[in-house]
Amino acid sequence: MSAFAIPLSGLEATASSLNNIANNLANLNTDGYKDQNLSFGDIFNQMQGTSGNGDPIQTGDGVQVAGSTANFSDGSVSSTGVSSNMALQGNGFFVMQNASGATDYTRSGDFTTNSSGQLTSPSGELVMGYPAVDGVVSTDAALAPISVNQATTMPGVASTSFSMSTNLDSSTAAGTSFSTPITVYDSLGTAQTLSVNYTNTSPNNWSYSVTLPASATGGTGSPTTIASGALTFNSSGQLTAPTGTVTGINITGLADGAAPMNLTWNLNGSSSSPTITQQNATSATTTTNQDGFGVGSLTGYSVLPDGTVQGQFSNKQTLALGQVAVATFANTQGLQQTGTNDYQATFASGAAVVGQAGAGGNGSITGGSVEGSNVSLSGEFSKMIVAQQGYEANAKALTTLNQISQATIQMMS
């Protein structure tokens, strides 16, 4: 009896639905997993003419799985504290390169690093992004693996200016001296220690000298004076001369072979008030500042909302190591799942449009976190009840048809 095919198709369809629900529940805790839903369509058999009023007489032949759709809404974000982890919120996918060199796409940001310091998925796929040269990200360059190799070093930058907040004791006698050391850096990133020496010459008048150890220029003996002058204060203890800056603090012939240094001493703070004062208080320097730094090694990194991987270095500086790319598609439902939370582009999805996180409608990235599954436990249980009832109803229909066929056979025998 051909009628058996109809409830059998119903059993097969509801079994597929139960399998799909079971798969969703199994991936309840899978990072970046997107809930899958099946849609069903009837199987048209034939049209057997029309009724007396002209309506078509159509008969069906059961049900079949018409397609599947993925729910690409955001999953919940959980902080992990792991620098390599990333959670993408909003539109887009991470761009990955698998072992064969093909491009995959994923929402699972449970990334780690390989032995070469490259960001990878747990299955070893490379996280792709825009490369950075000397801390400058080039979004016009071809995508490349993002590296956070601990052997990465940051070259030093030569100091060009320095400043200090110092009070000189107005009650000291003429001939009394006070000295403040300050570390600056040459073009090779080598620390050089200057000394700024103050000597009281008379009330409201001081002389200064900036010296460098003789060994810094390959010599021996007393420090080398590289600049000197006079400081004048008014009756309120405010510096009146010189004003603004002291220039001409030049260092040449450094023993390490660095380029000559031309330093400027900034005498004013951010409010344009002099940072050198003369008050009836103990001579002391509270702060020193300079704009250079030495060579640094990578100590850690973090991922910014736009996908920039920002390295932290031992010289207390930060530098961009690259920028994680984000891909979007015209039709996300057209993507093909390949397992391990990966997707591949198809003709239906259209080609990937690769860009930066947070730009052009792309989602933003939360570093040190992962996006969880968006499967709803209660929602899946509700669908399971409906599927179970459908399965039982089709099984009952099949049993009934079997009883009718058995009764028919008995009547004929």
Secondary structure, DSSP 8 states (H G I E B T S, - for coil): -GGGHHHHHHHHHHHHHHHHHHHHHHTTT-TT---EEEEEEEEEEEEEEE-TTS-EEEEEEEEEEEEEEE------EEE---TT-EEEESS-EEEEE-TTS-EEEES----EE-TTSBEE-TT--EEEEEEEETTEE-TTS--EE-B--TT-EE--B---EEEEEEEEETTS-TT-EEEEEEEEE-TTS-EEEEEEEEEEEETTEEEEEEEE-GGGGT--SS-EEEEEEEEEE-TTSBEEES-SEEEEEEE---TT----EEEEEE-B-TTS-BSEEEESS--EEEEEEES-B--EEEEEEEE-TTSEEEEEETTS-EEEEEEEEEEE-S-GGG-EEEETTEEE--TTT---EEEETTSTT--EEEETEEE-----HHHHHHHHHHHHHHHHHHHHHHHHHHHHHHHHHHHH-
